[in-house]
Amino acid sequence: MSSGPLTDVRVVDLTAVVMGPYCTQIMADMGADVVKVEPPEGDIVRYVAEGPAPGMNGVFMNVNRGKRSVVLDLTSDEGAAALRALVETADVFIHSMRAKAIAKLGFDYDAVAAINPKIIYTNCYGYSRRGPDAERPAYDDTIQAECGLPAVQKELTGDATYVATIMADKVTGLTALYATMMALFHRERTGEGQEVEVSMFETMASFMLVEHANGAMFDPPLGPAIYPRTVAPNRRPYRTSDGHVAALIYNDKHWNAFIASVQPAWNCDEFATLALRARQIDRVYGLLAETMLERTTAEWLQLFAELEIPATPINTLDSLFDSPQLNAAGLFETVETPEGLVRFPGVPTWFSRTPGRVAGPAPRLGQHTDDVLDELGLTSDRTETTVSDENRPEFINNRSLGATEPG
């Protein structure tokens, strides 16, 4: 029923956890038929939090909405044959296993392209195969550390900490999405399929160095790899007389409007230009912090609105669901699911002709195995299997053709 720009695109999704599933969730919302191939025990993110039903927590349901779950054991002849049949019908094949693991199962690029030469085959790795760390395991926390995020946080706060969101997973998922779409665009023009590689470490190193490369980009270096404004210790929401406010009084227009209204004494050569203020940015932030204590949050927000200075109170994540802006923009979509009504944070983009939308509920484990195998004409070849107790959570007992190991 979708009208999204990826309508009629079929994606065979062997990813797990968040990085790959986030990528393919967006594809599903944009109209693609995403067939999620799971092991008998299921994608491990099914079990990282409580939910309204076993294996159906908020994280899993959000990044796997609108997909079809098929349980296959790729170590069995039947499971491998089913996946090969599925590959024949696919436009995209995407996985998040290490290179040796997917090759051992017989589904590396060469094997898949031999079945379907026009396929777009996307590898989601921790580290590029072209480096010495190719086979190292990787998770969001370790990649955050390796790409320098905790070190940058230490510059800001004095303590090396992770960012309080799984940034590496999500940024790499978005990168995998745009890389896959570029390959599909090339195929539309030329008819050529190809292999795509997206790795967490390389993606996050590139992401962090967008602004932080700074003086280190030059030969010889003109300074360290750091963007001073973002690590200034006084760069934080300003404390007011009764709370906090976030404001960016940064460019010359905003600065001049602020000092004319609040601090005329700062109209001096010392702070006259953005370049001069940038050289002493932490001092500038400190002076602003002292000034912000003089009024209430509401008073500052009213003034900043009059001066057209970017400013906002500090929201909680829960408060986002009640945001007038987000609700007017239609970000949230309520979907009826077997687990009850679910209010999804939906599609943040808008298309005038091919709009996306929340593709539907997330699947129960193996929910669509019969349907997909029927579509492939494999009904008569199916066999009944169960997962041994020592290899699965006790509440899973699905018919399957087995599965891949999570990436």
Secondary structure as the mmCIF struct_conf table of DSSP 4:
data_model
#
loop_
_struct_conf.conf_type_id
_struct_conf.id
_struct_conf.beg_label_comp_id
_struct_conf.beg_label_asym_id
_struct_conf.beg_label_seq_id
_struct_conf.end_label_comp_id
_struct_conf.end_label_asym_id
_struct_conf.end_label_seq_id
BEND BEND1 GLY A 4 GLY A 4
TURN_TY1_P TURN_TY1_P1 PRO A 5 ASP A 8
STRN STRN1 ARG A 10 LEU A 14
TURN_TY1_P TURN_TY1_P2 VAL A 17 VAL A 18
HELX_RH_AL_P HELX_RH_AL_P1 MET A 19 ASP A 29
TURN_TY1_P TURN_TY1_P3 MET A 30 GLY A 31
STRN STRN2 ASP A 33 GLU A 38
TURN_TY1_P TURN_TY1_P4 PRO A 40 GLU A 41
HELX_RH_3T_P HELX_RH_3T_P1 ILE A 44 TYR A 47
BEND BEND2 VAL A 48 ALA A 49
BEND BEND3 PRO A 52 PRO A 52
STRN STRN3 ALA A 53 ALA A 53
TURN_TY1_P TURN_TY1_P5 PRO A 54 GLY A 55
STRN STRN4 MET A 56 MET A 56
HELX_RH_AL_P HELX_RH_AL_P2 GLY A 58 VAL A 63
TURN_TY1_P TURN_TY1_P6 ASN A 64 GLY A 66
STRN STRN5 ARG A 68 VAL A 71
STRN STRN6 LEU A 72 LEU A 72
TURN_TY1_P TURN_TY1_P7 LEU A 74 THR A 75
BEND BEND4 SER A 76 SER A 76
HELX_RH_AL_P HELX_RH_AL_P3 ASP A 77 GLU A 88
TURN_TY1_P TURN_TY1_P8 THR A 89 THR A 89
BEND BEND5 ASP A 91 ASP A 91
STRN STRN7 VAL A 92 HIS A 95
BEND BEND6 MET A 97 MET A 97
HELX_RH_AL_P HELX_RH_AL_P4 ALA A 99 LYS A 104
TURN_TY1_P TURN_TY1_P9 LEU A 105 GLY A 106
BEND BEND7 ASP A 108 ASP A 108
HELX_RH_AL_P HELX_RH_AL_P5 TYR A 109 ILE A 115
TURN_TY1_P TURN_TY1_P10 PRO A 117 LYS A 118
STRN STRN8 ILE A 120 TYR A 125
BEND BEND8 GLY A 126 TYR A 127
TURN_TY1_P TURN_TY1_P11 ARG A 129 ARG A 130
BEND BEND9 GLY A 131 GLY A 131
TURN_TY1_P TURN_TY1_P12 PRO A 132 GLU A 135
HELX_RH_AL_P HELX_RH_AL_P6 ASP A 140 GLU A 146
TURN_TY1_P TURN_TY1_P13 CYS A 147 GLY A 148
HELX_RH_AL_P HELX_RH_AL_P7 LEU A 149 THR A 157
BEND BEND10 GLY A 158 ASP A 159
BEND BEND11 ALA A 164 THR A 165
HELX_RH_AL_P HELX_RH_AL_P8 MET A 167 THR A 190
STRN STRN9 GLN A 194 SER A 199
HELX_RH_AL_P HELX_RH_AL_P9 MET A 200 HIS A 212
BEND BEND12 ALA A 213 ALA A 213
HELX_RH_3T_P HELX_RH_3T_P2 ASN A 214 MET A 217
BEND BEND13 PHE A 218 PRO A 220
BEND BEND14 LEU A 222 GLY A 223
BEND BEND15 ALA A 225 ALA A 225
HELX_RH_AL_P HELX_RH_AL_P10 PRO A 228 VAL A 231
TURN_TY1_P TURN_TY1_P14 PRO A 233 ASN A 234
BEND BEND16 ARG A 236 ARG A 236
HELX_LH_PP_P HELX_LH_PP_P1 PRO A 237 PRO A 237
STRN STRN10 TYR A 238 ARG A 239
BEND BEND17 SER A 241 GLY A 243
STRN STRN11 HIS A 244 ALA A 247
BEND BEND18 ASN A 251 ASN A 251
HELX_RH_AL_P HELX_RH_AL_P11 ASP A 252 SER A 261
TURN_TY1_P TURN_TY1_P15 VAL A 262 VAL A 262
HELX_RH_3T_P HELX_RH_3T_P3 PRO A 264 TRP A 266
BEND BEND19 CYS A 268 CYS A 268
HELX_RH_3T_P HELX_RH_3T_P4 ASP A 269 PHE A 271
BEND BEND20 ALA A 272 THR A 273
HELX_RH_AL_P HELX_RH_AL_P12 LEU A 274 ALA A 278
TURN_TY1_P TURN_TY1_P16 ARG A 279 GLN A 280
HELX_RH_AL_P HELX_RH_AL_P13 ILE A 281 MET A 292
TURN_TY1_P TURN_TY1_P17 LEU A 293 GLU A 294
BEND BEND21 ARG A 295 ARG A 295
HELX_RH_AL_P HELX_RH_AL_P14 THR A 297 LEU A 307
TURN_TY1_P TURN_TY1_P18 GLU A 308 GLU A 308
STRN STRN12 ALA A 311 THR A 312
HELX_LH_PP_P HELX_LH_PP_P2 PRO A 313 THR A 316
HELX_RH_AL_P HELX_RH_AL_P15 LEU A 317 LEU A 320
TURN_TY1_P TURN_TY1_P19 PHE A 321 ASP A 322
HELX_RH_AL_P HELX_RH_AL_P16 PRO A 324 ALA A 328
TURN_TY1_P TURN_TY1_P20 ALA A 329 GLY A 330
STRN STRN13 PHE A 332 THR A 337
TURN_TY1_P TURN_TY1_P21 PRO A 338 GLU A 339
STRN STRN14 GLY A 340 PRO A 345
BEND BEND22 SER A 352 THR A 354
HELX_LH_PP_P HELX_LH_PP_P3 PRO A 361 ARG A 364
TURN_TY1_P TURN_TY1_P22 LEU A 365 HIS A 368
HELX_RH_AL_P HELX_RH_AL_P17 THR A 369 GLU A 375
TURN_TY1_P TURN_TY1_P23 LEU A 376 GLY A 377
HELX_RH_3T_P HELX_RH_3T_P5 THR A 379 ASP A 381
HELX_RH_3T_P HELX_RH_3T_P6 ASP A 389 ASN A 391
BEND BEND23 ARG A 392 ARG A 392
TURN_TY1_P TURN_TY1_P24 GLU A 394 PHE A 395
STRN STRN15 LEU A 401 LEU A 401
HELX_LH_PP_P HELX_LH_PP_P4 THR A 404 PRO A 406
#
